[in-house]
Amino acid sequence: MAEESPQAADEDASTRRQRLAAALVATGLADKSAFARVYRMSSAKLYGVCLRICGERQAAEDVLQEVYLIVWRRASSFDPLRSSPITWLATIARNRAIDWRRAHDRPPPAAVGDDAAFDGDRPDPAPAADDAMIVDEEADRLRRCLTLLGERPRRAISTAFLDGLTYSEVAQREGVPLATMKSTVRRALLELRKCMRHDA
């Protein structure tokens, strides 16, 4: 059986993005069947995001339900020209999971690789939640651009956006003032954006 070519894989990823974006736009017009498609196409990835941040299976499931209620209410604000659909969805999931953690006074999630943070198996034994989030989002380009950042900015981006820590928690973990951490993340994001545009 012939292996799938990289070009075919890129086309498949592009087609999936377009289908998800179209389903989100239709959901914004109160199309329930489109909303069901959004759920089928994204729930596994968003559950991974919620589980990674909440650290508890039941909490992740509860938060995921809330995420899709938010998606249903806010889908009309999704603009496919401004952001990719999975990034838009994952941002909602991340923010809601962080809200849950704060409301329940839970500590930040354990470092990557600490399986004690989970009260069961990961939802998918293959990629971790951060990999699942970016699998359709030019992962190779993003990784290349991340390697161009210094160690501290790269670590700050990873912990803030992939591990779900707040700026305060990242600053505490790194032992720097909050203002310094915010500035570090802001500069790193600008560098990443510039690199991603240049590398496109």
Number of C-alpha atoms within 10 A of each C-alpha: 3 4 6 8 9 9 9 11 11 13 12 13 16 15 12 15 19 15 17 24 22 17 24 29 22 18 24 20 14 15 14 14 12 20 23 12 17 26 17 11 17 16 18 16 25 28 25 27 28 29 27 27 30 30 25 15 20 12 16 23 17 14 24 24 14 16 25 20 12 15 23 19 13 14 22 15 11 19 14 16 8 8 12 17 27 23 14 17 24 23 17 20 28 25 17 20 27 21 14 19 19 14 9 10 9 12 13 20 20 15 11 12 8 9 13 11 18 17 12 11 9 18 16 13 7 9 14 18 24 18 16 19 23 18 15 18 18 14 14 11 15 16 12 14 18 22 11 14 17 10 10 14 20 19 15 23 23 17 20 17 16 20 22 25 22 16 21 16 17 24 19 13 13 14 10 12 13 16 11 12 22 16 12 16 21 14 14 21 17 11 16 23 14 12 17 16 10 8 11 7
